[in-house]
Amino acid sequence: MRIDLDLTKHCVETEIKRVYHRALASYFKAGADKTQLERIVALTRQALERLDFGFLRSQYPPLAGHSDVPVVLAWRDDEERPEILIDGSAIPRAEKEPPARK
């Protein structure tokens, strides 16, 4: 699954939140493709929970927003983790660090 992100007016985190909320709102409308919307919700939720957006914005300028570089949020079929592609190239993992155990 691939979701094109529009980062011309805001950052990657805001855009993923917008896609997530649009999918949730559409889910309850008559005639909605619930299977597709469930996949969108699952992918965006995973991205919001797992990705370190502060790091991503600081390391990859297009993700900070106000950019017309093509950015895609994807869910690889062989892995259950979101990935971000900038201009067709996947960036290295940028997941949040798990909390330290005491």
C-alpha positions in Angstrom: 0.0 0.0 0.0 1.2 3.5 -0.9 -0.2 6.9 0.1 1.0 10.0 -1.6 1.6 12.8 0.9 1.1 16.5 0.1 3.7 18.4 2.0 3.3 21.7 0.1 1.6 23.4 3.1 2.7 21.4 6.2 5.0 18.8 7.6 4.9 15.0 7.2 3.4 14.4 10.7 0.5 16.8 10.1 -0.2 15.3 6.6 -0.3 11.8 8.0 -2.7 12.9 10.7 -4.9 14.5 8.1 -4.9 11.3 6.0 -5.7 9.3 9.1 -8.7 11.6 10.1 -10.0 11.7 6.5 -10.0 7.9 6.3 -11.8 7.6 9.7 -14.5 10.1 8.6 -15.0 8.4 5.3 -15.2 4.9 6.9 -18.7 5.7 8.3 -20.1 7.1 5.1 -22.5 5.0 3.0 -20.8 3.1 0.2 -17.3 3.5 1.6 -14.6 1.0 0.7 -14.1 -0.2 4.3 -11.4 -2.6 3.4 -9.2 0.0 1.8 -10.0 2.6 4.5 -9.0 0.1 7.2 -5.7 -0.4 5.5 -5.1 3.4 5.3 -6.1 3.8 9.0 -3.7 0.9 10.0 -0.8 2.3 8.1 -1.2 5.9 9.2 -1.8 4.8 12.8 1.4 2.7 12.8 3.3 5.7 11.3 2.0 8.1 13.9 2.8 5.7 16.8 6.2 4.5 15.6 8.0 7.2 13.6 10.2 9.8 15.2 8.9 12.9 13.4 11.2 15.4 15.0 14.2 13.4 13.8 12.7 13.0 10.3 12.0 16.7 9.9 15.5 17.6 11.0 17.3 15.1 8.8 15.2 15.3 5.6 14.2 18.9 4.7 11.3 17.9 2.4 9.6 16.3 5.4 9.6 19.6 7.2 7.0 20.8 4.7 6.6 23.6 2.2 8.1 21.2 -0.4 6.9 19.8 -3.7 9.2 16.8 -3.6 7.2 13.6 -4.0 6.8 11.9 -0.6 5.0 8.6 -0.1 4.0 6.7 3.0 4.2 3.0 2.2 3.6 -0.3 4.0 5.9 -3.0 2.6 4.1 -6.3 2.1 7.0 -8.2 3.6 7.1 -6.1 6.8 4.6 -4.7 9.2 6.3 -1.3 9.5 5.7 2.0 7.7 8.3 3.4 5.5 8.7 6.8 3.9 10.0 7.4 0.3 11.3 10.7 -0.7 11.4 11.2 -4.5 11.2 7.4 -4.9 13.9 6.5 -2.5 13.2 4.8 0.9 14.8 6.5 3.8 16.5 4.5 6.6 14.3 3.5 9.6 13.4 6.4 11.8 11.4 4.8 14.5 11.1 6.1 18.1 13.4 4.5 20.6 11.6 2.3 23.0 11.5 3.7 26.6 14.5 2.7 28.7 13.8 0.0 31.2 14.7 0.8 34.8 
